[in-house]
Amino acid sequence: MKNIFLGLFLLSYSCNSVSDQPSAKLVVVNAHIWTGNPALPWADALAVSGDSLIFVGDGEACKKYYSDSTEVVDAGGQMVVPGFIDSHVHMIDGGYSLLAVQLRDVASKKDFISRISAYAKTLPAGVWITGGVWNHQNWGGELPEASWLDSVTPKNPLWLYRTDGHIGLANSVAMKIAGITSEIKTIPGGEVARNENGKITGIFKDNAMSFISGKIEPPPASIKDKAMDAAMKLYASCGITSMQNMGYDWSEQEVFQRTHDLGKLTLRIYSVMPLADWARLKDEVNRNGKGDRWLRIGGLKGYVDGSLGAHTAAMLEPFSDKPADKGLLITSPDSLYNFIKNADASGLQVMVHAIGDRAIRTQLDIFDSVVKVNGTRDRRFRIEHLQHIHPDDIKRVADLHVIASMQPYHAIDDGSWAEKYIGLTRCKTTYAFKSLEDAGVTLAFGSDWFVAPPSPLEGIYAAVTRRTLDDKNPGGWIPEQKITVEQALVAYTMGGAFAAFDEKNKGSLEKGKLADFVILEKDLFKVAPEKIKDIKVVATYTGGKKVYGREP
């Protein structure tokens, strides 16, 4: 009788064990999976239930998660990686750029004018021409002027950003609307360019850009939503499943929230607000929390300086090509300190744009002071860009546990002309990926889109090869700052997750984490480094749902 009861107990236990075993809605098999998990670096299968991973490992062991309703994806030996995380993006402006006149590849003054002329003819009179994204280095370094465009845009105000977002070009119609006259005074942290005769050229730098940008009527919600949709589709095609938006104002958060409420988000968003709005963000978090796994808040972004291309990066020594110029500070150190101290004391994360070596040192000093006042905690301060660091400050970044939020594509763009601006010696620690990595700094990679292309594969290519866009550095520009494919992958996955306090949910493929992953047509570790940028994304999955599939 005892044996009968024992048999019934074992049978019951066995049945319960089977029923407790979760079945997968999706499995990916026959894959070459780089998990990003040091405890299990490689696998060949994964299983998804709900929006999360329930298994990552051996294909044979994965079979126990099959059911009649399980979708089975045979990866055909292709590479699978965690969903890429873009740690620095301007999402809505990027979406607008997809809808605007395309100027990024323009290589001459003549083509610059003709392309804008053709675009202006498609618009009704009075409609603003915005976006554009031009780079005067493409045609030799001469900055454009309003006089170039006034004859082809007589009925449309025009406001076009340089690729770095720190210079804007206005035509005469736009300047008239903005009330710009020859008597206008410059403002701290900005510059209104004038020619040798003192006439305003139409070029406005950094804080002075507000003279024009503040006069542009914001587009209606329908256009914002269209830009958001276009941006999400592009990001899905690049294998990006999460992004961290460096917001200029709260209107972007409204677009994200509206898209979220409609159930239309296809990527996860960490929505970062302007640093000066720390009190408003504190109140919002206290009232409604920081959000969910699709849309989160809690971060603030400020500025120390401008950009190298605009000669507004704050440098310790003068620019090589402008001996009387050391750049400028967009925000005073005292204001930055007060904003950051209060935001940090409120439990909010702070990230600050600092490009020049003087700007970076200034920001490190401020972070150091805030830590001493507010005490030690896991705060994850970030410096955005961290482009031209003085060698003496590399160890300080590590000692202060500051995250280096960097954009590798900028290195192969700026590398074509940066030495002209700051000389070879200072360039040795420009985009110092390897030096920072060796010092133990956490790298979080992103694109800075719309400023640069959003593709993480192009970013990995840039970090690994450092081959400049002009193809004059086939062995790499400052090659000692190259990093490995795996280091770059970590920066685009776990580094990005850690930089947003989200490493428990994403950044690697592990049981219990979100099922955000990408299938690539080729193995990043096996192709020649110079071929990485040409690898295609086959499919992108967010929360186990396919949000992009490459057409055969």
C-alpha positions, -999 to 999 in steps of 0.1 A, spaced: 0 0 0 29 23 9 44 17 -26 11 25 -43 8 59 -25 45 66 -33 38 59 -70 8 81 -70 28 109 -54 56 106 -79 32 106 -108 14 136 -94 48 154 -89 59 146 -124 26 159 -139 29 191 -119 65 196 -129 55 193 -166 26 217 -162 48 242 -143 73 241 -172 66 273 -192 61 269 -229 77 293 -253 58 315 -277 90 318 -297 123 299 -300 153 308 -321 175 278 -329 205 270 -350 219 304 -341 254 318 -332 244 338 -301 267 363 -285 249 366 -252 269 394 -235 268 373 -204 303 364 -192 290 333 -174 277 319 -207 292 340 -236 279 318 -264 247 298 -271 229 284 -300 192 287 -290 169 310 -269 133 308 -259 107 335 -252 76 336 -231 57 368 -228 82 396 -234 111 379 -216 137 351 -221 130 319 -204 160 300 -218 194 308 -234 217 279 -241 219 246 -260 195 238 -288 187 203 -276 179 216 -241 157 243 -256 133 216 -270 116 212 -236 101 246 -241 83 237 -273 45 235 -276 21 232 -304 18 270 -305 55 278 -304 69 297 -333 103 283 -343 128 306 -361 158 288 -376 186 314 -377 205 293 -402 237 298 -383 235 335 -384 247 357 -355 223 368 -328 232 397 -304 213 416 -277 193 444 -290 215 475 -296 211 504 -272 216 539 -286 228 559 -255 226 593 -271 200 604 -297 178 633 -306 148 612 -317 122 636 -329 147 659 -346 160 628 -363 125 620 -375 121 655 -388 154 651 -407 140 621 -425 112 643 -438 134 673 -446 158 684 -473 188 661 -473 221 679 -472 245 656 -453 262 643 -484 264 677 -502 300 683 -513 300 717 -530 285 751 -526 268 748 -559 250 715 -549 241 730 -515 223 758 -532 207 737 -559 194 711 -535 178 737 -512 163 754 -543 147 722 -555 132 715 -521 119 751 -516 99 747 -548 79 719 -532 67 740 -504 39 766 -501 50 802 -494 57 809 -457 65 773 -447 98 770 -428 126 751 -444 143 733 -414 165 703 -407 189 698 -435 221 688 -415 250 702 -436 288 700 -431 309 729 -445 340 707 -442 326 687 -472 333 717 -495 366 730 -480 355 747 -448 338 778 -460 307 785 -438 275 791 -458 258 825 -457 222 838 -461 233 855 -494 239 820 -509 202 811 -505 181 843 -505 175 842 -543 163 806 -542 142 809 -510 125 843 -513 92 832 -499 103 807 -472 121 813 -440 150 789 -436 169 775 -406 193 746 -412 216 730 -386 252 720 -392 258 683 -385 269 689 -349 238 709 -340 259 738 -327 256 761 -358 225 772 -375 221 790 -409 192 814 -414 182 832 -446 171 868 -447 134 859 -445 140 840 -413 162 868 -398 135 894 -407 108 873 -389 131 870 -359 137 907 -358 175 904 -364 192 937 -372 228 949 -374 224 962 -338 218 928 -323 242 920 -295 257 885 -289 248 866 -258 270 846 -234 277 812 -248 269 822 -283 280 840 -314 264 859 -342 288 857 -372 296 888 -392 316 893 -424 346 917 -427 322 946 -432 303 938 -400 272 925 -418 255 895 -402 260 865 -424 232 843 -412 254 820 -391 244 817 -354 263 795 -329 252 778 -298 232 800 -274 228 826 -302 208 800 -322 178 808 -300 174 841 -318 160 822 -347 149 788 -334 127 805 -308 107 821 -336 98 788 -354 63 777 -350 62 741 -336 48 716 -360 13 701 -353 10 668 -334 3 649 -366 37 659 -380 55 651 -347 39 616 -347 49 611 -384 85 620 -375 83 596 -345 70 568 -367 97 573 -393 124 573 -367 112 541 -350 111 523 -384 147 534 -391 158 523 -356 142 489 -360 160 484 -393 193 492 -375 188 466 -348 182 492 -321 157 481 -294 163 509 -268 174 545 -270 182 573 -246 167 606 -259 186 638 -250 156 660 -249 156 697 -256 122 703 -240 92 684 -227 74 684 -260 94 653 -270 82 634 -239 46 643 -249 52 625 -283 67 595 -266 39 593 -241 12 596 -267 29 568 -288 32 547 -257 -5 552 -247 -15 541 -282 5 509 -278 27 519 -308 62 519 -293 85 495 -311 116 505 -290 122 513 -254 129 549 -244 148 566 -216 135 601 -220 160 626 -207 150 662 -198 169 695 -198 191 699 -166 176 733 -158 142 715 -154 153 693 -125 126 706 -101 99 699 -126 112 664 -133 115 657 -95 79 666 -91 68 645 -120 87 615 -107 72 620 -72 37 621 -86 38 594 -112 70 574 -108 97 568 -134 76 548 -159 77 513 -172 99 490 -193 88 509 -225 91 545 -214 111 558 -185 122 592 -171 146 602 -144 176 616 -163 187 652 -170 211 666 -195 231 698 -194 258 715 -214 292 728 -206 304 739 -241 297 736 -278 315 716 -305 349 714 -322 335 720 -356 319 753 -345 350 764 -327 328 765 -295 344 736 -277 360 749 -245 397 742 -247 426 746 -222 448 761 -249 438 781 -280 427 764 -313 456 758 -336 439 776 -364 426 804 -342 453 814 -317 431 840 -299 402 816 -294 397 790 -267 360 783 -274 332 791 -250 311 778 -221 274 775 -228 265 773 -191 285 789 -163 302 765 -138 283 780 -109 249 774 -126 260 738 -135 271 731 -100 238 743 -85 216 725 -110 236 692 -106 238 694 -68 200 698 -65 192 673 -92 215 647 -76 201 653 -41 167 646 -56 178 612 -68 179 621 -105 206 610 -129 227 637 -144 245 637 -178 264 666 -192 276 675 -227 314 683 -225 336 682 -256 367 703 -252 394 694 -226 386 725 -205 349 716 -206 356 680 -195 379 692 -167 354 717 -155 326 691 -154 348 665 -136 355 692 -110 318 699 -106 310 662 -103 337 658 -77 323 687 -57 288 674 -58 299 640 -45 316 655 -16 285 676 -7 258 649 -13 277 618 -3 285 585 -19 259 566 -37 252 548 -70 245 579 -91 261 571 -124 271 605 -135 277 607 -173 297 629 -196 282 630 -231 307 630 -259 339 633 -238 357 640 -271 389 658 -264 401 648 -230 434 659 -215 455 628 -207 457 639 -170 419 636 -167 414 600 -180 421 584 -146 398 610 -129 369 598 -151 375 563 -137 381 574 -101 348 594 -101 329 564 -117 318 587 -145 303 569 -175 318 579 -209 288 583 -232 305 584 -266 296 583 -302 322 564 -323 311 577 -357 322 612 -347 358 600 -346 359 590 -382 341 621 -393 360 647 -372 393 628 -378 393 641 -413 398 677 -401 403 678 -363 441 681 -365 437 714 -383 418 727 -354 437 714 -324 469 698 -337 482 662 -335 493 662 -299 458 670 -285 442 646 -310 461 617 -294 434 616 -267 405 625 -290 378 599 -288 401 580 -265 382 547 -264 412 525 -256 427 547 -230 393 550 -212 386 513 -215 421 505 -201 415 529 -172 383 509 -162 358 535 -174 323 522 -185 318 531 -221 282 536 -234 280 540 -271 254 559 -291 250 578 -324 240 614 -316 215 610 -345 203 633 -362 239 646 -360 254 612 -372 239 581 -388 221 559 -362 235 525 -372 254 507 -343 272 486 -369 287 518 -384 295 528 -348 313 495 -341 331 498 -374 343 533 -364 355 522 -329 373 491 -343 389 506 -374 390 544 -369 392 548 -407 381 584 -414 354 592 -439 378 607 -463 396 573 -465 430 589 -459 436 568 -428 432 532 -439 451 520 -408 430 541 -385 432 577 -373 451 576 -340 451 538 -343 463 533 -307 428 543 -296 411 514 -314 392 489 -294 381 453 -301 348 442 -316 337 427 -283 345 459 -263 325 479 -288 296 454 -286 296 456 -248 294 494 -251 264 492 -274 246 467 -251 255 462 -215 273 496 -213 242 513 -226 219 494 -202 242 502 -172 243 539 -182 205 540 -177 202 519 -145 186 492 -166 212 463 -167 188 440 -148 164 441 -177 185 444 -208 219 446 -224 226 408 -224 206 377 -234 199 359 -201 170 341 -186 146 366 -170 157 396 -191 137 412 -219 137 393 -252 153 422 -271 176 407 -298 189 411 -333 197 386 -360 227 397 -382 236 382 -416 273 377 -407 294 371 -376 310 404 -364 339 385 -350 347 367 -383 344 394 -410 373 417 -418 369 448 -396 364 471 -425 334 450 -436 315 454 -403 296 485 -415 283 466 -445 267 438 -424 229 437 -427 203 434 -400 182 404 -408 156 408 -381 149 428 -349 128 416 -320 116 438 -291 100 419 -262 99 388 -284 79 406 -311 94 410 -345 95 447 -353 117 445 -384 125 419 -410 147 424 -440 132 418 -473 147 388 -492 
